[in-house]
Amino acid sequence: MGNLEGTERWLTEVGALRQELAEMRQEQRELARAVQELAQTFKSLAMHLGIASEPYKKAGAEPKEREIPGFG
């Protein structure tokens, strides 16, 4: 009977570890979403304050020479 109890204990431990891993993965996904939202907020603020601009240019448009505040 000792071997059966040991096996059950290992199965219980493995189940608990799987649950903990699933919770950690969920927390990791939530953290990644929060970091992405924070990065987007900083990008929006930088664009609003005029210290950053969109990284792409419209096709066919001449690039405008302008001085960006704080980098002159």
N, C-alpha and C positions, 0 to 999 in steps of 0.2 A: 504493500500500500504506500510505502514511502516514495516510490518512484512516480506513482500516479499523482500524489500530492505535489511533488516537485514540478511535474509537467503542467499541472493546473496553475501553479504559482507563476511559472514562466509565461504561460498563455495570458494570464491576467496582466503581468508586467508588460508584455508586448502590446496588448490592447491599450493599456494606459499610455504607453509611449506613442502609439499611433494616434491616439486622441490628442495628445499634447502636440505632436507634429502637425496635425491638421489645424489646431488652433494657432500655432506659430505661422503657418502658411497664410492663414486668413489675416492675421495681424500684419504680415509682410505685404500682402496685397493692399490693405488699407493704408499702410505707410507709403507705399509707392504712389497710390492715388493722391495722398496728401502732399507729397513732394512735388508731383506733377502740377497740382493746383497752385502750390506756392511758387513754382517756377513761372507758371503762366501769369500769376499776379505780379511778380517782379518784372516780367517782360512788358506787361501792360503799363505798369507804372513808369518804367523807363521810356517807353514810347510816348506816354502822356507828358512826361517832363522834358521830352526832346533830347534825351541823351542816348537814344537808340532809335533805329528805324527798321522797317521791315527788311528782311534779308534778301528779298527778291525784287526785281524791277519788272515793270510792265513791258511786254514785248513791243518793240518798235519805238519806245519812248526814249528820248535823249536823257542821259543822266544829268541831273541838276547839280550844279556846283553850289553847295551851301555849307556854311560853317555850323557845325553842331555845337551847341552850348557846352562849355566845360572841356572841350577838346581843341581850343584854338590857341 
